[in-house]
Amino acid sequence: MVKLNKIYTKTGDDGTTGLVRGPRRSKADLRVEAFGTVDEANSCIGLARLHTASTPRLDRVLARVQNDLFDLGSDLATPGADAEGAPPSLRILPAQAEWLEQQIDTYNEPLAPLTSFVLPGGSPLAAALHVARTVTRRAERLVVDLAEREPDTSRAVQVYLNRLSDLLFVLARVANANGEGDVLWTPGKFRGDNGNG
């Protein structure tokens, strides 16, 4: 169990941070940037949950995702393989991404097929989920970059973030289906209107 009694330690005042194991790293390090962006995505999901009062089932999905993202952050903060005989590190599991796939299939099935790309927006919940989706995509890009530089980075992390951004897209569509509907892109709609749109 994690026990945090003191919020500030002053150990990061020199611009470094500690991982679960290994030497301290710069706060600008790619691994630190990756798990920091996962934390940012988690915060965006927490903000989106403020708009789920009328959709408790969706709120439960997002609550589970938030917990999974802490698992994922722990995975990223624990580089390298476990030492022989050491307790196993907390790692994201393929089953967690498979659960996301099940949620995508369940929530996407009743939605109308798309006829164009979706513009982020619509209801407050949908807009917040789109923000969370794009931050998740940024986290995924950082993890891909990290995996190219540090091949021991868990592939399951990459897969989870990829599926999560898909789920957040589908849930944003669900949120809009309960209201005004998706905001669709109309290619070239305002070209040539001289700003009088």
C-alpha positions as a Markdown table, in Angstrom:
| # | Residue | x | y | z |
|---|---|---|---|---|
| 1 | Met | 0.0 | 0.0 | 0.0 |
| 2 | Val | 1.2 | 3.5 | -0.8 |
| 3 | Lys | 1.6 | 5.8 | 2.1 |
| 4 | Leu | 2.3 | 9.5 | 1.5 |
| 5 | Asn | 2.7 | 11.7 | 4.6 |
| 6 | Lys | 4.6 | 14.6 | 3.2 |
| 7 | Ile | 3.7 | 16.3 | -0.1 |
| 8 | Tyr | 7.0 | 18.1 | -0.6 |
| 9 | Thr | 10.4 | 16.5 | -0.3 |
| 10 | Lys | 12.6 | 19.2 | -2.0 |
| 11 | Thr | 14.5 | 16.4 | -3.8 |
| 12 | Gly | 13.1 | 17.6 | -7.2 |
| 13 | Asp | 14.3 | 21.1 | -6.7 |
| 14 | Asp | 17.3 | 20.3 | -8.8 |
| 15 | Gly | 15.1 | 19.4 | -11.8 |
| 16 | Thr | 15.3 | 15.7 | -11.3 |
| 17 | Thr | 12.8 | 13.1 | -10.2 |
| 18 | Gly | 13.0 | 9.6 | -8.9 |
| 19 | Leu | 11.5 | 6.5 | -10.6 |
| 20 | Val | 10.5 | 3.3 | -8.9 |
| 21 | Arg | 14.1 | 2.0 | -9.6 |
| 22 | Gly | 17.2 | 3.2 | -11.3 |
| 23 | Pro | 19.0 | 6.6 | -11.1 |
| 24 | Arg | 17.1 | 9.9 | -10.8 |
| 25 | Arg | 16.2 | 11.4 | -14.2 |
| 26 | Ser | 15.7 | 14.9 | -15.5 |
| 27 | Lys | 12.2 | 16.1 | -15.3 |
| 28 | Ala | 12.6 | 16.8 | -19.1 |
| 29 | Asp | 13.5 | 13.1 | -19.7 |
| 30 | Leu | 11.2 | 11.4 | -22.2 |
| 31 | Arg | 10.1 | 8.7 | -19.8 |
| 32 | Val | 9.1 | 11.3 | -17.3 |
| 33 | Glu | 7.3 | 13.3 | -20.0 |
| 34 | Ala | 5.4 | 10.1 | -21.0 |
| 35 | Phe | 4.1 | 9.3 | -17.6 |
| 36 | Gly | 3.5 | 12.9 | -16.8 |
| 37 | Thr | 1.3 | 13.1 | -20.0 |
| 38 | Val | -0.5 | 10.0 | -18.8 |
| 39 | Asp | -1.2 | 11.8 | -15.5 |
| 40 | Glu | -2.5 | 14.8 | -17.6 |
| 41 | Ala | -4.8 | 12.5 | -19.5 |
| 42 | Asn | -6.1 | 11.0 | -16.2 |
| 43 | Ser | -6.8 | 14.5 | -14.9 |
| 44 | Cys | -8.8 | 15.3 | -18.1 |
| 45 | Ile | -10.8 | 12.2 | -17.6 |
| 46 | Gly | -11.5 | 13.3 | -14.0 |
| 47 | Leu | -12.7 | 16.6 | -15.3 |
| 48 | Ala | -14.9 | 14.8 | -17.8 |
| 49 | Arg | -16.5 | 12.8 | -15.0 |
| 50 | Leu | -17.9 | 16.0 | -13.6 |
| 51 | His | -20.4 | 15.8 | -16.5 |
| 52 | Thr | -21.5 | 12.2 | -16.0 |
| 53 | Ala | -24.2 | 12.6 | -13.3 |
| 54 | Ser | -26.9 | 11.5 | -15.8 |
| 55 | Thr | -24.8 | 8.6 | -17.1 |
| 56 | Pro | -23.6 | 6.5 | -14.1 |
| 57 | Arg | -22.6 | 3.5 | -16.3 |
| 58 | Leu | -20.3 | 5.7 | -18.3 |
| 59 | Asp | -18.9 | 7.2 | -15.1 |
| 60 | Arg | -18.1 | 3.7 | -13.8 |
| 61 | Val | -16.2 | 3.0 | -17.1 |
| 62 | Leu | -14.2 | 6.2 | -16.7 |
| 63 | Ala | -13.5 | 5.5 | -13.0 |
| 64 | Arg | -12.0 | 2.1 | -14.0 |
| 65 | Val | -9.9 | 3.8 | -16.7 |
| 66 | Gln | -8.5 | 6.3 | -14.2 |
| 67 | Asn | -7.4 | 3.4 | -11.9 |
| 68 | Asp | -5.8 | 1.6 | -14.9 |
| 69 | Leu | -4.0 | 4.8 | -15.9 |
| 70 | Phe | -2.3 | 4.8 | -12.4 |
| 71 | Asp | -1.2 | 1.2 | -13.1 |
| 72 | Leu | 0.1 | 2.3 | -16.5 |
| 73 | Gly | 2.0 | 5.3 | -15.0 |
| 74 | Ser | 3.6 | 2.9 | -12.5 |
| 75 | Asp | 4.6 | 0.6 | -15.4 |
| 76 | Leu | 6.3 | 3.6 | -17.1 |
| 77 | Ala | 8.0 | 4.7 | -13.9 |
| 78 | Thr | 9.5 | 1.2 | -13.4 |
| 79 | Pro | 12.0 | 0.8 | -16.3 |
| 80 | Gly | 13.8 | -2.5 | -16.9 |
| 81 | Ala | 13.2 | -6.1 | -15.9 |
| 82 | Asp | 12.6 | -7.2 | -12.3 |
| 83 | Ala | 15.6 | -8.6 | -10.5 |
| 84 | Glu | 15.6 | -12.3 | -9.9 |
| 85 | Gly | 13.7 | -13.1 | -6.7 |
| 86 | Ala | 12.3 | -9.5 | -6.4 |
| 87 | Pro | 8.6 | -9.0 | -6.1 |
| 88 | Pro | 7.0 | -8.4 | -9.6 |
| 89 | Ser | 6.5 | -4.8 | -10.7 |
| 90 | Leu | 3.1 | -3.5 | -11.4 |
| 91 | Arg | 2.6 | -3.8 | -15.1 |
| 92 | Ile | -0.3 | -3.0 | -17.4 |
| 93 | Leu | -1.7 | -6.3 | -18.7 |
| 94 | Pro | -3.1 | -7.2 | -22.1 |
| 95 | Ala | -6.4 | -8.0 | -20.4 |
| 96 | Gln | -6.8 | -4.4 | -19.5 |
| 97 | Ala | -6.6 | -3.4 | -23.2 |
| 98 | Glu | -9.0 | -6.2 | -24.0 |
| 99 | Trp | -11.5 | -4.8 | -21.5 |
| 100 | Leu | -11.3 | -1.5 | -23.3 |
| 101 | Glu | -12.1 | -3.3 | -26.6 |
| 102 | Gln | -15.2 | -4.8 | -25.0 |
| 103 | Gln | -16.3 | -1.3 | -23.9 |
| 104 | Ile | -15.7 | 0.1 | -27.4 |
| 105 | Asp | -17.8 | -2.7 | -29.0 |
| 106 | Thr | -20.6 | -2.3 | -26.4 |
| 107 | Tyr | -20.9 | 1.5 | -26.7 |
| 108 | Asn | -20.2 | 1.8 | -30.4 |
| 109 | Glu | -22.8 | -0.8 | -31.5 |
| 110 | Pro | -25.9 | 1.4 | -31.1 |
| 111 | Leu | -24.3 | 4.5 | -32.7 |
| 112 | Ala | -25.2 | 5.6 | -36.2 |
| 113 | Pro | -22.4 | 5.1 | -38.7 |
| 114 | Leu | -20.3 | 8.2 | -39.3 |
| 115 | Thr | -20.7 | 10.1 | -42.6 |
| 116 | Ser | -17.8 | 12.5 | -42.0 |
| 117 | Phe | -15.0 | 13.2 | -39.5 |
| 118 | Val | -16.2 | 14.4 | -36.1 |
| 119 | Leu | -15.2 | 17.8 | -34.8 |
| 120 | Pro | -14.4 | 17.9 | -31.1 |
| 121 | Gly | -17.3 | 19.5 | -29.3 |
| 122 | Gly | -21.0 | 19.1 | -28.8 |
| 123 | Ser | -22.1 | 18.5 | -25.2 |
| 124 | Pro | -19.8 | 19.5 | -22.3 |
| 125 | Leu | -19.1 | 15.8 | -21.6 |
| 126 | Ala | -18.3 | 15.1 | -25.2 |
| 127 | Ala | -16.0 | 18.1 | -25.4 |
| 128 | Ala | -14.2 | 17.0 | -22.3 |
| 129 | Leu | -13.8 | 13.5 | -23.5 |
| 130 | His | -12.3 | 14.8 | -26.8 |
| 131 | Val | -9.7 | 16.8 | -24.8 |
| 132 | Ala | -8.9 | 13.6 | -22.8 |
| 133 | Arg | -8.7 | 11.7 | -26.1 |
| 134 | Thr | -6.2 | 14.1 | -27.7 |
| 135 | Val | -4.0 | 14.1 | -24.5 |
| 136 | Thr | -4.1 | 10.3 | -24.5 |
| 137 | Arg | -2.9 | 10.3 | -28.2 |
| 138 | Arg | -0.1 | 12.6 | -27.2 |
| 139 | Ala | 0.9 | 10.2 | -24.4 |
| 140 | Glu | 0.8 | 7.4 | -26.9 |
| 141 | Arg | 3.1 | 9.2 | -29.2 |
| 142 | Leu | 5.5 | 9.8 | -26.4 |
| 143 | Val | 5.4 | 6.2 | -25.4 |
| 144 | Val | 6.1 | 5.1 | -29.0 |
| 145 | Asp | 9.1 | 7.5 | -29.0 |
| 146 | Leu | 10.3 | 6.1 | -25.7 |
| 147 | Ala | 9.9 | 2.5 | -26.9 |
| 148 | Glu | 12.1 | 3.3 | -29.9 |
| 149 | Arg | 14.8 | 4.6 | -27.6 |
| 150 | Glu | 14.3 | 2.2 | -24.7 |
| 151 | Pro | 13.2 | -1.1 | -26.1 |
| 152 | Asp | 12.3 | -2.6 | -22.7 |
| 153 | Thr | 9.3 | -0.3 | -22.6 |
| 154 | Ser | 6.1 | -2.4 | -22.2 |
| 155 | Arg | 4.3 | -2.9 | -25.5 |
| 156 | Ala | 1.1 | -3.3 | -23.4 |
| 157 | Val | 1.3 | 0.3 | -22.4 |
| 158 | Gln | 1.3 | 1.4 | -26.0 |
| 159 | Val | -1.6 | -0.9 | -26.9 |
| 160 | Tyr | -3.6 | 0.3 | -23.9 |
| 161 | Leu | -3.2 | 4.0 | -24.8 |
| 162 | Asn | -4.2 | 3.3 | -28.4 |
| 163 | Arg | -7.4 | 1.5 | -27.3 |
| 164 | Leu | -8.1 | 4.1 | -24.7 |
| 165 | Ser | -8.1 | 7.0 | -27.2 |
| 166 | Asp | -10.5 | 4.9 | -29.3 |
| 167 | Leu | -12.8 | 4.4 | -26.3 |
| 168 | Leu | -12.8 | 8.1 | -25.5 |
| 169 | Phe | -13.8 | 8.9 | -29.0 |
| 170 | Val | -16.7 | 6.4 | -28.9 |
| 171 | Leu | -17.8 | 7.7 | -25.4 |
| 172 | Ala | -17.8 | 11.3 | -26.8 |
| 173 | Arg | -20.1 | 10.1 | -29.5 |
| 174 | Val | -22.3 | 8.4 | -26.9 |
| 175 | Ala | -22.5 | 11.7 | -25.0 |
| 176 | Asn | -23.5 | 13.6 | -28.1 |
| 177 | Ala | -26.0 | 10.9 | -29.1 |
| 178 | Asn | -27.8 | 11.7 | -25.9 |
| 179 | Gly | -28.2 | 15.4 | -26.9 |
| 180 | Glu | -27.7 | 17.3 | -30.1 |
| 181 | Gly | -25.6 | 14.7 | -32.0 |
| 182 | Asp | -22.0 | 14.8 | -33.3 |
| 183 | Val | -20.6 | 17.9 | -34.8 |
| 184 | Leu | -19.5 | 16.8 | -38.2 |
| 185 | Trp | -16.8 | 18.3 | -40.4 |
| 186 | Thr | -18.0 | 19.7 | -43.7 |
| 187 | Pro | -15.0 | 19.9 | -46.0 |
| 188 | Gly | -14.5 | 23.4 | -47.4 |
| 189 | Lys | -17.7 | 24.7 | -45.8 |
| 190 | Phe | -16.3 | 28.2 | -45.1 |
| 191 | Arg | -13.9 | 28.6 | -48.0 |
| 192 | Gly | -14.5 | 31.8 | -49.9 |
| 193 | Asp | -17.0 | 33.3 | -47.4 |
| 194 | Asn | -14.6 | 36.2 | -46.7 |
| 195 | Gly | -15.0 | 35.7 | -43.0 |
| 196 | Asn | -18.7 | 36.4 | -43.0 |
| 197 | Gly | -19.5 | 32.8 | -42.2 |
